[in-house]
Amino acid sequence: MSDYELPSVNLTPEELTYLQDHLNAERAQWFNYYEDCLENGRLNGAEVAHKHYEMMKSLRDIVYHMNGRDTLASGNHDQRWWDQRHDY
């Protein structure tokens, strides 16, 4: 592989589920920290926490869509009609 090629990503369903759960937990922790900063008047900390929260949320959504999982569905396999697998 050259410096200009990207490796192909072939994750197992178990690996995707692990990443999804990990990113979801990180997102929740940053949100809780953000709320805590707001309640205690630490606005600089809240700003940083909100940036991290948004990044974790964005990454989580990307990983969820890698296997067609709906980020708002109630279970692992639930999908809405518009959130089915695509070739992206």
Biopython code that builds the backbone (N, CA, C, O; Angstrom):
import numpy as np
from Bio.PDB.StructureBuilder import StructureBuilder

atoms = [
    (1, "MET", "N", (0.840, -1.172, 0.000)),
    (1, "MET", "CA", (0.000, 0.000, 0.000)),
    (1, "MET", "C", (0.892, 1.243, 0.000)),
    (1, "MET", "O", (1.867, 1.322, 0.748)),
    (2, "SER", "N", (0.546, 2.201, -0.841)),
    (2, "SER", "CA", (1.334, 3.429, -0.916)),
    (2, "SER", "C", (0.826, 4.440, 0.105)),
    (2, "SER", "O", (-0.181, 4.217, 0.777)),
    (3, "ASP", "N", (1.539, 5.546, 0.204)),
    (3, "ASP", "CA", (1.150, 6.619, 1.119)),
    (3, "ASP", "C", (-0.141, 7.302, 0.676)),
    (3, "ASP", "O", (-0.750, 8.040, 1.450)),
    (4, "TYR", "N", (-0.555, 7.062, -0.547)),
    (4, "TYR", "CA", (-1.724, 7.748, -1.100)),
    (4, "TYR", "C", (-2.971, 6.879, -1.133)),
    (4, "TYR", "O", (-4.027, 7.334, -1.573)),
    (5, "GLU", "N", (-2.867, 5.646, -0.679)),
    (5, "GLU", "CA", (-4.009, 4.737, -0.649)),
    (5, "GLU", "C", (-4.561, 4.639, 0.766)),
    (5, "GLU", "O", (-3.809, 4.629, 1.741)),
    (6, "LEU", "N", (-5.856, 4.569, 0.861)),
    (6, "LEU", "CA", (-6.498, 4.333, 2.149)),
    (6, "LEU", "C", (-6.839, 2.855, 2.270)),
    (6, "LEU", "O", (-7.275, 2.242, 1.295)),
    (7, "PRO", "N", (-6.650, 2.276, 3.442)),
    (7, "PRO", "CA", (-7.035, 0.873, 3.606)),
    (7, "PRO", "C", (-8.559, 0.739, 3.544)),
    (7, "PRO", "O", (-9.289, 1.655, 3.922)),
    (8, "SER", "N", (-9.017, -0.398, 3.069)),
    (8, "SER", "CA", (-10.463, -0.619, 3.063)),
    (8, "SER", "C", (-10.919, -0.959, 4.482)),
    (8, "SER", "O", (-10.211, -1.629, 5.233)),
    (9, "VAL", "N", (-12.088, -0.496, 4.822)),
    (9, "VAL", "CA", (-12.626, -0.714, 6.161)),
    (9, "VAL", "C", (-13.621, -1.863, 6.091)),
    (9, "VAL", "O", (-14.653, -1.764, 5.428)),
    (10, "ASN", "N", (-13.306, -2.939, 6.772)),
    (10, "ASN", "CA", (-14.182, -4.107, 6.840)),
    (10, "ASN", "C", (-14.343, -4.499, 8.298)),
    (10, "ASN", "O", (-13.585, -5.315, 8.822)),
    (11, "LEU", "N", (-15.335, -3.911, 8.944)),
    (11, "LEU", "CA", (-15.571, -4.187, 10.357)),
    (11, "LEU", "C", (-16.655, -5.252, 10.499)),
    (11, "LEU", "O", (-17.609, -5.291, 9.722)),
    (12, "THR", "N", (-16.497, -6.103, 11.488)),
    (12, "THR", "CA", (-17.521, -7.103, 11.774)),
    (12, "THR", "C", (-18.696, -6.427, 12.479)),
    (12, "THR", "O", (-18.540, -5.333, 13.023)),
    (13, "PRO", "N", (-19.860, -7.056, 12.479)),
    (13, "PRO", "CA", (-20.989, -6.481, 13.216)),
    (13, "PRO", "C", (-20.668, -6.262, 14.702)),
    (13, "PRO", "O", (-21.127, -5.291, 15.302)),
    (14, "GLU", "N", (-19.893, -7.155, 15.278)),
    (14, "GLU", "CA", (-19.519, -7.013, 16.691)),
    (14, "GLU", "C", (-18.631, -5.785, 16.902)),
    (14, "GLU", "O", (-18.797, -5.053, 17.878)),
    (15, "GLU", "N", (-17.686, -5.565, 15.981)),
    (15, "GLU", "CA", (-16.812, -4.393, 16.082)),
    (15, "GLU", "C", (-17.609, -3.098, 15.914)),
    (15, "GLU", "O", (-17.375, -2.124, 16.630)),
    (16, "LEU", "N", (-18.547, -3.093, 14.970)),
    (16, "LEU", "CA", (-19.378, -1.906, 14.778)),
    (16, "LEU", "C", (-20.235, -1.623, 16.001)),
    (16, "LEU", "O", (-20.355, -0.474, 16.426)),
    (17, "THR", "N", (-20.826, -2.656, 16.563)),
    (17, "THR", "CA", (-21.653, -2.485, 17.758)),
    (17, "THR", "C", (-20.818, -1.959, 18.914)),
    (17, "THR", "O", (-21.272, -1.090, 19.658)),
    (18, "TYR", "N", (-19.599, -2.474, 19.075)),
    (18, "TYR", "CA", (-18.708, -1.993, 20.131)),
    (18, "TYR", "C", (-18.405, -0.508, 19.939)),
    (18, "TYR", "O", (-18.496, 0.275, 20.885)),
    (19, "LEU", "N", (-18.046, -0.121, 18.712)),
    (19, "LEU", "CA", (-17.753, 1.286, 18.434)),
    (19, "LEU", "C", (-18.973, 2.166, 18.673)),
    (19, "LEU", "O", (-18.859, 3.252, 19.241)),
    (20, "GLN", "N", (-20.132, 1.698, 18.241)),
    (20, "GLN", "CA", (-21.362, 2.460, 18.443)),
    (20, "GLN", "C", (-21.618, 2.687, 19.926)),
    (20, "GLN", "O", (-21.890, 3.809, 20.351)),
    (21, "ASP", "N", (-21.529, 1.625, 20.708)),
    (21, "ASP", "CA", (-21.784, 1.724, 22.144)),
    (21, "ASP", "C", (-20.755, 2.609, 22.830)),
    (21, "ASP", "O", (-21.101, 3.397, 23.711)),
    (22, "HIS", "N", (-19.495, 2.486, 22.435)),
    (22, "HIS", "CA", (-18.435, 3.299, 23.026)),
    (22, "HIS", "C", (-18.647, 4.786, 22.714)),
    (22, "HIS", "O", (-18.562, 5.631, 23.606)),
    (23, "LEU", "N", (-18.919, 5.093, 21.463)),
    (23, "LEU", "CA", (-19.138, 6.488, 21.085)),
    (23, "LEU", "C", (-20.401, 7.050, 21.718)),
    (23, "LEU", "O", (-20.444, 8.229, 22.069)),
    (24, "ASN", "N", (-21.421, 6.229, 21.869)),
    (24, "ASN", "CA", (-22.645, 6.685, 22.516)),
    (24, "ASN", "C", (-22.394, 6.997, 23.991)),
    (24, "ASN", "O", (-22.916, 7.980, 24.515)),
    (25, "ALA", "N", (-21.600, 6.167, 24.658)),
    (25, "ALA", "CA", (-21.264, 6.419, 26.062)),
    (25, "ALA", "C", (-20.427, 7.693, 26.198)),
    (25, "ALA", "O", (-20.655, 8.489, 27.108)),
    (26, "GLU", "N", (-19.461, 7.888, 25.298)),
    (26, "GLU", "CA", (-18.650, 9.113, 25.311)),
    (26, "GLU", "C", (-19.524, 10.339, 25.099)),
    (26, "GLU", "O", (-19.367, 11.349, 25.787)),
    (27, "ARG", "N", (-20.440, 10.248, 24.149)),
    (27, "ARG", "CA", (-21.355, 11.358, 23.875)),
    (27, "ARG", "C", (-22.160, 11.700, 25.129)),
    (27, "ARG", "O", (-22.300, 12.873, 25.474)),
    (28, "ALA", "N", (-22.684, 10.693, 25.804)),
    (28, "ALA", "CA", (-23.480, 10.909, 27.008)),
    (28, "ALA", "C", (-22.636, 11.538, 28.120)),
    (28, "ALA", "O", (-23.113, 12.427, 28.825)),
    (29, "GLN", "N", (-21.395, 11.088, 28.283)),
    (29, "GLN", "CA", (-20.524, 11.640, 29.325)),
    (29, "GLN", "C", (-20.212, 13.114, 29.061)),
    (29, "GLN", "O", (-20.231, 13.928, 29.983)),
    (30, "TRP", "N", (-19.924, 13.457, 27.802)),
    (30, "TRP", "CA", (-19.644, 14.856, 27.475)),
    (30, "TRP", "C", (-20.878, 15.723, 27.675)),
    (30, "TRP", "O", (-20.769, 16.869, 28.113)),
    (31, "PHE", "N", (-22.053, 15.183, 27.356)),
    (31, "PHE", "CA", (-23.271, 15.948, 27.569)),
    (31, "PHE", "C", (-23.492, 16.197, 29.059)),
    (31, "PHE", "O", (-23.842, 17.308, 29.458)),
    (32, "ASN", "N", (-23.290, 15.172, 29.880)),
    (32, "ASN", "CA", (-23.460, 15.331, 31.329)),
    (32, "ASN", "C", (-22.462, 16.337, 31.890)),
    (32, "ASN", "O", (-22.810, 17.146, 32.751)),
    (33, "TYR", "N", (-21.222, 16.290, 31.404)),
    (33, "TYR", "CA", (-20.210, 17.247, 31.855)),
    (33, "TYR", "C", (-20.587, 18.661, 31.421)),
    (33, "TYR", "O", (-20.428, 19.613, 32.185)),
    (34, "TYR", "N", (-21.083, 18.796, 30.200)),
    (34, "TYR", "CA", (-21.538, 20.088, 29.694)),
    (34, "TYR", "C", (-22.631, 20.662, 30.588)),
    (34, "TYR", "O", (-22.571, 21.832, 30.966)),
    (35, "GLU", "N", (-23.622, 19.853, 30.927)),
    (35, "GLU", "CA", (-24.710, 20.300, 31.798)),
    (35, "GLU", "C", (-24.189, 20.692, 33.179)),
    (35, "GLU", "O", (-24.636, 21.678, 33.764)),
    (36, "ASP", "N", (-23.245, 19.913, 33.692)),
    (36, "ASP", "CA", (-22.653, 20.211, 34.991)),
    (36, "ASP", "C", (-21.923, 21.558, 34.965)),
    (36, "ASP", "O", (-22.036, 22.350, 35.901)),
    (37, "CYS", "N", (-21.183, 21.806, 33.899)),
    (37, "CYS", "CA", (-20.478, 23.090, 33.761)),
    (37, "CYS", "C", (-21.461, 24.249, 33.721)),
    (37, "CYS", "O", (-21.228, 25.280, 34.351)),
    (38, "LEU", "N", (-22.556, 24.092, 32.987)),
    (38, "LEU", "CA", (-23.558, 25.156, 32.918)),
    (38, "LEU", "C", (-24.169, 25.431, 34.288)),
    (38, "LEU", "O", (-24.349, 26.586, 34.675)),
    (39, "GLU", "N", (-24.486, 24.366, 35.017)),
    (39, "GLU", "CA", (-25.100, 24.526, 36.334)),
    (39, "GLU", "C", (-24.166, 25.209, 37.321)),
    (39, "GLU", "O", (-24.622, 25.924, 38.213)),
    (40, "ASN", "N", (-22.864, 24.995, 37.171)),
    (40, "ASN", "CA", (-21.887, 25.559, 38.105)),
    (40, "ASN", "C", (-21.211, 26.828, 37.589)),
    (40, "ASN", "O", (-20.259, 27.317, 38.197)),
    (41, "GLY", "N", (-21.702, 27.361, 36.465)),
    (41, "GLY", "CA", (-21.198, 28.624, 35.960)),
    (41, "GLY", "C", (-19.823, 28.563, 35.306)),
    (41, "GLY", "O", (-19.174, 29.598, 35.151)),
    (42, "ARG", "N", (-19.372, 27.390, 34.926)),
    (42, "ARG", "CA", (-18.070, 27.252, 34.254)),
    (42, "ARG", "C", (-18.299, 27.293, 32.745)),
    (42, "ARG", "O", (-18.352, 26.254, 32.086)),
    (43, "LEU", "N", (-18.433, 28.506, 32.206)),
    (43, "LEU", "CA", (-18.804, 28.657, 30.805)),
    (43, "LEU", "C", (-17.700, 28.230, 29.853)),
    (43, "LEU", "O", (-17.997, 27.703, 28.781)),
    (44, "ASN", "N", (-16.430, 28.439, 30.207)),
    (44, "ASN", "CA", (-15.331, 27.986, 29.342)),
    (44, "ASN", "C", (-15.332, 26.467, 29.236)),
    (44, "ASN", "O", (-15.169, 25.916, 28.147)),
    (45, "GLY", "N", (-15.515, 25.795, 30.357)),
    (45, "GLY", "CA", (-15.583, 24.327, 30.357)),
    (45, "GLY", "C", (-16.784, 23.827, 29.583)),
    (45, "GLY", "O", (-16.719, 22.800, 28.907)),
    (46, "ALA", "N", (-17.891, 24.564, 29.688)),
    (46, "ALA", "CA", (-19.107, 24.173, 28.971)),
    (46, "ALA", "C", (-18.901, 24.283, 27.464)),
    (46, "ALA", "O", (-19.384, 23.443, 26.705)),
    (47, "GLU", "N", (-18.189, 25.311, 27.034)),
    (47, "GLU", "CA", (-17.940, 25.489, 25.602)),
    (47, "GLU", "C", (-17.093, 24.345, 25.046)),
    (47, "GLU", "O", (-17.392, 23.803, 23.982)),
    (48, "VAL", "N", (-16.044, 23.985, 25.769)),
    (48, "VAL", "CA", (-15.182, 22.871, 25.344)),
    (48, "VAL", "C", (-15.961, 21.557, 25.363)),
    (48, "VAL", "O", (-15.868, 20.759, 24.430)),
    (49, "ALA", "N", (-16.725, 21.341, 26.425)),
    (49, "ALA", "CA", (-17.503, 20.104, 26.546)),
    (49, "ALA", "C", (-18.524, 19.991, 25.419)),
    (49, "ALA", "O", (-18.753, 18.901, 24.894)),
    (50, "HIS", "N", (-19.136, 21.106, 25.048)),
    (50, "HIS", "CA", (-20.126, 21.061, 23.974)),
    (50, "HIS", "C", (-19.475, 20.712, 22.636)),
    (50, "HIS", "O", (-20.062, 19.982, 21.837)),
    (51, "LYS", "N", (-18.273, 21.223, 22.385)),
    (51, "LYS", "CA", (-17.550, 20.870, 21.154)),
    (51, "LYS", "C", (-17.245, 19.380, 21.114)),
    (51, "LYS", "O", (-17.409, 18.738, 20.077)),
    (52, "HIS", "N", (-16.799, 18.822, 22.251)),
    (52, "HIS", "CA", (-16.521, 17.382, 22.317)),
    (52, "HIS", "C", (-17.804, 16.566, 22.156)),
    (52, "HIS", "O", (-17.814, 15.534, 21.486)),
    (53, "TYR", "N", (-18.878, 17.037, 22.774)),
    (53, "TYR", "CA", (-20.175, 16.366, 22.648)),
    (53, "TYR", "C", (-20.604, 16.302, 21.182)),
    (53, "TYR", "O", (-21.014, 15.245, 20.703)),
    (54, "GLU", "N", (-20.511, 17.423, 20.470)),
    (54, "GLU", "CA", (-20.913, 17.460, 19.063)),
    (54, "GLU", "C", (-20.032, 16.538, 18.214)),
    (54, "GLU", "O", (-20.528, 15.881, 17.298)),
    (55, "MET", "N", (-18.724, 16.486, 18.515)),
    (55, "MET", "CA", (-17.834, 15.611, 17.766)),
    (55, "MET", "C", (-18.194, 14.141, 18.012)),
    (55, "MET", "O", (-18.260, 13.361, 17.062)),
    (56, "MET", "N", (-18.426, 13.755, 19.267)),
    (56, "MET", "CA", (-18.800, 12.375, 19.581)),
    (56, "MET", "C", (-20.126, 12.018, 18.929)),
    (56, "MET", "O", (-20.296, 10.901, 18.439)),
    (57, "LYS", "N", (-21.065, 12.952, 18.919)),
    (57, "LYS", "CA", (-22.364, 12.716, 18.294)),
    (57, "LYS", "C", (-22.201, 12.501, 16.790)),
    (57, "LYS", "O", (-22.822, 11.605, 16.219)),
    (58, "SER", "N", (-21.375, 13.312, 16.158)),
    (58, "SER", "CA", (-21.134, 13.183, 14.724)),
    (58, "SER", "C", (-20.464, 11.851, 14.390)),
    (58, "SER", "O", (-20.875, 11.167, 13.453)),
    (59, "LEU", "N", (-19.439, 11.484, 15.151)),
    (59, "LEU", "CA", (-18.747, 10.213, 14.926)),
    (59, "LEU", "C", (-19.683, 9.029, 15.162)),
    (59, "LEU", "O", (-19.677, 8.060, 14.403)),
    (60, "ARG", "N", (-20.480, 9.121, 16.214)),
    (60, "ARG", "CA", (-21.438, 8.047, 16.502)),
    (60, "ARG", "C", (-22.407, 7.861, 15.349)),
    (60, "ARG", "O", (-22.689, 6.732, 14.948)),
    (61, "ASP", "N", (-22.921, 8.967, 14.811)),
    (61, "ASP", "CA", (-23.870, 8.878, 13.704)),
    (61, "ASP", "C", (-23.224, 8.247, 12.471)),
    (61, "ASP", "O", (-23.862, 7.458, 11.775)),
    (62, "ILE", "N", (-21.966, 8.588, 12.198)),
    (62, "ILE", "CA", (-21.248, 8.001, 11.063)),
    (62, "ILE", "C", (-21.115, 6.496, 11.240)),
    (62, "ILE", "O", (-21.382, 5.734, 10.312)),
    (63, "VAL", "N", (-20.703, 6.066, 12.426)),
    (63, "VAL", "CA", (-20.510, 4.637, 12.682)),
    (63, "VAL", "C", (-21.844, 3.900, 12.649)),
    (63, "VAL", "O", (-21.910, 2.782, 12.139)),
    (64, "TYR", "N", (-22.909, 4.501, 13.182)),
    (64, "TYR", "CA", (-24.223, 3.870, 13.137)),
    (64, "TYR", "C", (-24.650, 3.619, 11.701)),
    (64, "TYR", "O", (-25.196, 2.559, 11.395)),
    (65, "HIS", "N", (-24.409, 4.583, 10.813)),
    (65, "HIS", "CA", (-24.859, 4.448, 9.440)),
    (65, "HIS", "C", (-23.968, 3.527, 8.611)),
    (65, "HIS", "O", (-24.336, 3.169, 7.492)),
    (66, "MET", "N", (-22.824, 3.142, 9.124)),
    (66, "MET", "CA", (-21.940, 2.221, 8.394)),
    (66, "MET", "C", (-22.593, 0.859, 8.201)),
    (66, "MET", "O", (-22.307, 0.159, 7.231)),
    (67, "ASN", "N", (-23.476, 0.486, 9.133)),
    (67, "ASN", "CA", (-24.158, -0.800, 8.962)),
    (67, "ASN", "C", (-25.669, -0.638, 8.858)),
    (67, "ASN", "O", (-26.420, -1.584, 9.094)),
    (68, "GLY", "N", (-26.111, 0.568, 8.504)),
    (68, "GLY", "CA", (-27.527, 0.798, 8.286)),
    (68, "GLY", "C", (-28.353, 0.958, 9.538)),
    (68, "GLY", "O", (-29.582, 0.963, 9.462)),
    (69, "ARG", "N", (-27.717, 1.089, 10.693)),
    (69, "ARG", "CA", (-28.455, 1.230, 11.945)),
    (69, "ARG", "C", (-28.979, 2.654, 12.076)),
    (69, "ARG", "O", (-28.270, 3.614, 11.776)),
    (70, "ASP", "N", (-30.198, 2.781, 12.516)),
    (70, "ASP", "CA", (-30.832, 4.073, 12.695)),
    (70, "ASP", "C", (-30.479, 4.615, 14.071)),
    (70, "ASP", "O", (-30.694, 3.937, 15.076)),
    (71, "THR", "N", (-29.938, 5.830, 14.131)),
    (71, "THR", "CA", (-29.500, 6.391, 15.414)),
    (71, "THR", "C", (-30.659, 6.674, 16.355)),
    (71, "THR", "O", (-30.452, 6.772, 17.565)),
    (72, "LEU", "N", (-31.872, 6.808, 15.834)),
    (72, "LEU", "CA", (-33.015, 7.121, 16.682)),
    (72, "LEU", "C", (-33.933, 5.930, 16.922)),
    (72, "LEU", "O", (-34.943, 6.055, 17.614)),
    (73, "ALA", "N", (-33.591, 4.779, 16.356)),
    (73, "ALA", "CA", (-34.439, 3.594, 16.525)),
    (73, "ALA", "C", (-34.260, 3.016, 17.917)),
    (73, "ALA", "O", (-33.225, 3.208, 18.556)),
    (74, "SER", "N", (-35.267, 2.314, 18.372)),
    (74, "SER", "CA", (-35.240, 1.811, 19.749)),
    (74, "SER", "C", (-34.357, 0.586, 19.943)),
    (74, "SER", "O", (-33.907, 0.343, 21.063)),
    (75, "GLY", "N", (-34.090, -0.193, 18.900)),
    (75, "GLY", "CA", (-33.277, -1.395, 19.063)),
    (75, "GLY", "C", (-32.175, -1.472, 18.030)),
    (75, "GLY", "O", (-32.082, -0.616, 17.150)),
    (76, "ASN", "N", (-31.328, -2.506, 18.131)),
    (76, "ASN", "CA", (-30.191, -2.661, 17.223)),
    (76, "ASN", "C", (-30.604, -2.797, 15.765)),
    (76, "ASN", "O", (-29.882, -2.332, 14.884)),
    (77, "HIS", "N", (-31.745, -3.420, 15.486)),
    (77, "HIS", "CA", (-32.081, -3.746, 14.109)),
    (77, "HIS", "C", (-33.232, -2.911, 13.560)),
    (77, "HIS", "O", (-33.616, -3.072, 12.401)),
    (78, "ASP", "N", (-33.784, -2.023, 14.379)),
    (78, "ASP", "CA", (-34.894, -1.203, 13.908)),
    (78, "ASP", "C", (-34.393, -0.147, 12.944)),
    (78, "ASP", "O", (-33.379, 0.504, 13.195)),
    (79, "GLN", "N", (-35.102, 0.021, 11.846)),
    (79, "GLN", "CA", (-34.757, 1.023, 10.851)),
    (79, "GLN", "C", (-36.031, 1.649, 10.308)),
    (79, "GLN", "O", (-37.043, 0.972, 10.130)),
    (80, "ARG", "N", (-35.971, 2.930, 10.053)),
    (80, "ARG", "CA", (-37.079, 3.563, 9.353)),
    (80, "ARG", "C", (-36.874, 3.373, 7.861)),
    (80, "ARG", "O", (-35.763, 3.070, 7.427)),
    (81, "TRP", "N", (-37.917, 3.543, 7.073)),
    (81, "TRP", "CA", (-37.842, 3.267, 5.635)),
    (81, "TRP", "C", (-36.784, 4.113, 4.956)),
    (81, "TRP", "O", (-36.162, 3.647, 4.001)),
    (82, "TRP", "N", (-36.552, 5.358, 5.415)),
    (82, "TRP", "CA", (-35.580, 6.244, 4.757)),
    (82, "TRP", "C", (-34.163, 6.020, 5.258)),
    (82, "TRP", "O", (-33.229, 6.634, 4.743)),
    (83, "ASP", "N", (-33.981, 5.162, 6.246)),
    (83, "ASP", "CA", (-32.654, 4.972, 6.823)),
    (83, "ASP", "C", (-32.140, 3.558, 6.556)),
    (83, "ASP", "O", (-31.485, 2.964, 7.413)),
    (84, "GLN", "N", (-32.429, 3.030, 5.394)),
    (84, "GLN", "CA", (-31.958, 1.704, 5.031)),
    (84, "GLN", "C", (-30.529, 1.799, 4.525)),
    (84, "GLN", "O", (-30.003, 2.896, 4.334)),
    (85, "ARG", "N", (-29.909, 0.663, 4.310)),
    (85, "ARG", "CA", (-28.522, 0.637, 3.836)),
    (85, "ARG", "C", (-28.395, 1.358, 2.489)),
    (85, "ARG", "O", (-29.243, 1.237, 1.605)),
    (86, "HIS", "N", (-27.319, 2.098, 2.378)),
    (86, "HIS", "CA", (-27.001, 2.813, 1.131)),
    (86, "HIS", "C", (-25.563, 2.495, 0.766)),
    (86, "HIS", "O", (-24.843, 1.891, 1.561)),
    (87, "ASP", "N", (-25.129, 2.896, -0.438)),
    (87, "ASP", "CA", (-23.731, 2.632, -0.787)),
    (87, "ASP", "C", (-22.853, 3.830, -0.520)),
    (87, "ASP", "O", (-22.150, 4.290, -1.420)),
    (88, "TYR", "N", (-22.875, 4.344, 0.684)),
    (88, "TYR", "CA", (-21.952, 5.412, 1.051)),
    (88, "TYR", "C", (-21.168, 5.028, 2.258)),
    (88, "TYR", "O", (-20.332, 5.802, 2.723)),
]
sb = StructureBuilder()
sb.init_structure("model")
sb.init_model(0)
sb.init_chain("A")
sb.init_seg("    ")
for serial, (resi, resn, name, xyz) in enumerate(atoms, 1):
    if name == "N":
        sb.init_residue(resn, " ", resi, " ")
    sb.init_atom(name, np.array(xyz, "f"), 0.0, 1.0, " ", f" {name:<3s}", serial, name[0])
structure = sb.get_structure()
